[in-house]
Amino acid sequence: MFNLKTTTMQSQTTFSLSFWINATRAINNYSPVYARITVNGQRSEISLKRNVLFKEWDNTKNRG
């Protein structure tokens, strides 16, 4: 997960990026990878159109 905070004059901008797999959609032990982008509390989730072996995914590092 990546976090970034910047302060300019009186405004503050926050940004974070995290990755995860959706184990419930696994096919033949391959799970789709998703990304969540958050800017100032507004979230957007996208599929990366990539699959990773479920057992190779590291939840502590959020990567496969």
C-alpha positions as CSV (number, residue, x, y, z in Angstrom):
1,M,0.0,0.0,0.0
2,F,1.3,3.4,-0.9
3,N,0.3,6.6,0.9
4,L,1.2,10.1,0.1
5,K,0.2,13.4,1.8
6,T,0.9,16.8,0.5
7,T,0.1,20.2,2.0
8,T,-0.2,23.2,-0.2
9,M,-1.3,26.5,1.3
10,Q,-4.3,25.5,3.4
11,S,-5.4,22.4,1.4
12,Q,-4.3,18.8,2.0
13,T,-4.3,16.0,-0.6
14,T,-4.1,12.3,0.3
15,F,-3.4,9.5,-2.1
16,S,-3.2,5.7,-1.5
17,L,-2.9,2.7,-3.7
18,S,-3.5,-0.9,-2.6
19,F,-3.7,-4.3,-4.4
20,W,-5.6,-7.4,-3.5
21,I,-6.9,-10.6,-5.0
22,N,-10.5,-11.8,-5.1
23,A,-10.3,-15.4,-3.9
24,T,-14.0,-16.0,-4.4
25,R,-13.5,-15.6,-8.2
26,A,-10.6,-18.0,-8.4
27,I,-10.5,-20.4,-11.3
28,N,-8.1,-23.3,-11.2
29,N,-6.3,-21.6,-8.2
30,Y,-5.7,-18.4,-10.2
31,S,-7.3,-15.3,-8.7
32,P,-7.9,-11.9,-10.4
33,V,-5.8,-9.0,-9.1
34,Y,-7.5,-5.7,-8.3
35,A,-6.3,-2.2,-7.4
36,R,-7.9,0.4,-5.2
37,I,-7.0,4.1,-5.7
38,T,-8.0,6.5,-3.0
39,V,-7.7,10.3,-3.4
40,N,-9.0,12.6,-0.7
41,G,-11.2,9.7,0.7
42,Q,-12.8,9.0,-2.7
43,R,-12.2,5.3,-3.7
44,S,-12.1,3.7,-7.1
45,E,-11.5,0.0,-7.7
46,I,-10.3,-1.5,-11.0
47,S,-9.4,-4.9,-12.3
48,L,-5.9,-5.2,-13.6
49,K,-6.9,-8.0,-16.0
50,R,-4.1,-10.2,-14.5
51,N,-4.3,-13.4,-12.5
52,V,-2.0,-14.8,-9.9
53,L,-1.7,-18.2,-8.2
54,F,-3.6,-18.0,-4.9
55,K,-0.8,-19.7,-3.0
56,E,1.8,-17.2,-4.4
57,W,0.0,-14.1,-3.2
58,D,1.5,-12.4,-0.1
59,N,-1.1,-10.5,1.8
60,T,1.4,-8.7,4.0
61,K,3.1,-7.2,1.0
62,N,0.0,-7.1,-1.2
63,R,1.8,-8.7,-4.2
64,G,2.3,-12.0,-5.9
